Amino acid sequence: MPGRTAPSGRAAVPGLVDGFGRRHRDLRISLTDRCSLRCTYCMPAEGMPWLPSDDLLTVAEMTRVAAVAVRHGVEEIRLTGGEPLLRPDIVEIVSGLASLPGAPEVSMTTNGLRLAALADPLREAGLRRLNVSLDTLRRERYTLLTRRDRLGQALDGLAAADRAGFTGTKLNAVLVRGVNDDEPAELLRFALDRGYELRFIEQMPLDAGRTWTREGMVTADEVLASLTGAFDLVPVPTRGAAPAERWTVDGTDAVVGIVASVTRPFCGACDRIRLTADGQLRNCLFARDETDLRTLLRAGSDDERIAQALGLAVRTKAAGHTVGSPGFRQPDRGMSAIGG
């Protein structure tokens, strides 16, 4: 931001504001492209060629990028994957990020399978909030969707997070036509009973198997139609830069959200940038270009050079994605390699 001073004493680059006036406050850091599940809407059954371990950013490298970003206006850091809890140094990562000057909020998106063992140490390390993926409450459907029979582990992980003191936990659900698209009301009742915020996410063209179709996607309108038959929903008037439209439920303070990236794009208020596990900066989930920060880090570049790269990537961000337009091309990387 103008007027700030870099650690070297030189003037810092302007804040992370793009050409459309969007100020970027949310940094998503992918810790790994590996995952313990094989969700049908994300990757092929046999998985994918994983990134070599030497290509992954170290704790020191990702913490350094995050520190520069925080000095230039980032307020929240979300850890993603792949499955971030597969990193053996996950507690060290959280601790390092949570203790950065500027006190960014550190949250995580996870499938929850390892939370039973890690919820307490993560909470103690400074993790503030969890988003847990849960597409169904039925064991056979969970196994069909994820190709793994691990629903019990996911539910145990949620219970462990509750015991560890996590509050404000969100559940992320992707509906797949003909599989779990009859479960919105059941999932919402589950969330309401346990104090979670449920968010339905439209399936996006980011699957590594390239099987996505617009016709096969369950839309926000379809989700709403299913929910309004069972609940009284009232729109929450303010949204800001949040990706989810939200509704209060049955006259209470409880809310449900829908992230309609495809049918109701929210690009105009987007405040997110993404760092992949191998150190590539992406200014949009659907971007086809990346900025190589890993090479800068390993070449000995100073913080001012890293800040300049961050600023340039943000300033060249497009007005929005082009999903649905004739010229749209799916990114070369799938969601598990980009980070959500």
Buried (B, 14 or more C-beta within 10 A) or exposed (E): EEEBEBEEEEEBBBBBBBEEEBBBBBBBBBBBBBBBBBBBBBBBEEBBEBBEEEBBBBBEBBBBBBBBBBBBBBBBBBBBBBBBBBBEEBBEBBBBBBEBEEEBBBBBBBBBBBBBEBBBBBBEBBBBBBBBBBBBBBEEBBBBBBBBEBBEBBBBBBBBBBEBEBEEBBBBBBBBBEBBEEBBBBBBBBBBEEEBBBBBBBBBBBBBEEEBEEEEBBBBEBBBEBBEEBBEBEEBEEBEBBBBBBBBBEEEEBBBBBBBBBBEBBBEEBBBBBBBBBBBBBBBBBBEEBBEBBEBBEEEBBBBBBBBBBBEBBBEBBEBBBBEEEEEEBBEBBBBBBBB
